[in-house]
């Protein structure tokens, strides 16, 4: 039996739910140690990590309309890793801020 690969649009929609709903809710409840709470912050951190730099230097706006399938897959995977603790949101946030010149 072959596994059906999700469409890019489905991956992007899942990324949107994770960053706009799931992660902010976790930040308000069980993951109070996270450095951010707002959806746009989660999106910044994840997209910067996926792009390896400031996301809007790599993607046209709005980003969700321009993610490739591979980028959308990485975004969903990274969100999942952040949620389960296998990716460190503090480290990812600091790297994002360094790329943006907000931290040295």
C-alpha positions in Angstrom: 0.0 0.0 0.0 1.4 3.4 -0.9 1.2 6.4 1.4 -0.5 9.4 -0.1 1.7 12.5 0.2 -0.1 15.6 1.5 -0.6 18.5 -1.0 1.4 21.7 -0.5 -1.8 23.5 0.3 -2.6 21.0 3.1 0.9 21.4 4.5 0.6 25.1 4.5 -2.8 25.0 6.2 -1.4 22.7 8.9 1.5 25.0 9.4 -1.0 27.9 9.8 -3.0 26.1 12.4 0.1 25.1 14.3 1.5 28.7 14.4 -1.8 30.6 14.7 -3.7 28.4 17.1 -1.8 25.4 18.6 1.5 27.1 19.5 0.0 30.3 21.0 -2.4 28.2 23.1 0.4 26.1 24.4 2.5 29.2 25.2 -0.4 30.5 27.3 -1.0 27.2 29.1 1.5 24.4 29.4 4.6 25.9 27.7 5.0 29.1 29.7 8.8 28.8 29.4 8.6 29.6 25.7 10.1 33.1 24.8 7.2 34.1 22.6 3.4 34.0 22.7 2.0 35.6 19.6 1.3 33.8 16.3 3.4 36.2 14.2 6.4 35.4 16.4 6.0 31.7 15.9 5.7 32.3 12.2 8.8 34.5 12.1 10.9 32.0 14.0 9.8 29.0 12.0 10.0 30.7 8.6 13.4 32.2 9.4 14.7 28.7 10.4 13.2 27.1 7.2 14.8 29.8 5.0 18.1 30.0 6.9 17.8 33.7 7.3 15.2 36.5 7.3 12.3 34.8 5.6 11.2 37.8 3.5 14.7 37.9 2.0 13.9 34.5 0.5 10.1 34.5 0.0 7.6 36.9 -1.5 4.9 38.1 0.8 2.6 36.7 2.0 4.9 33.8 2.8 2.3 31.1 3.1 1.3 31.6 -0.6 4.9 31.2 -1.7 6.2 28.3 0.3 7.4 25.4 -1.7 6.3 21.9 -0.8 9.7 21.2 0.8 9.6 24.4 2.8 6.0 23.7 4.0 7.1 20.2 5.0 10.0 21.6 6.9 7.8 24.2 8.6 5.3 21.6 9.8 8.1 19.3 11.0 9.8 22.1 12.8 6.6 23.2 14.5 6.0 19.6 15.6 9.6 19.4 16.9 9.2 22.6 18.9 5.9 21.4 20.4 7.4 18.1 21.5 10.6 19.7 22.7 13.0 18.1 20.3 13.7 21.6 18.8 14.6 24.4 21.2 12.4 27.4 20.6 14.7 29.6 22.7 17.7 28.8 20.4 15.6 29.2 17.2 14.3 32.6 18.5 17.7 33.9 19.3 19.0 32.8 15.9 16.1 34.6 14.2 16.8 37.8 16.2 20.6 37.6 15.3 19.7 37.4 11.6 17.5 40.4 12.1 20.2 42.4 13.9 18.2 42.5 17.2 20.9 40.4 19.1 24.6 40.2 18.7 
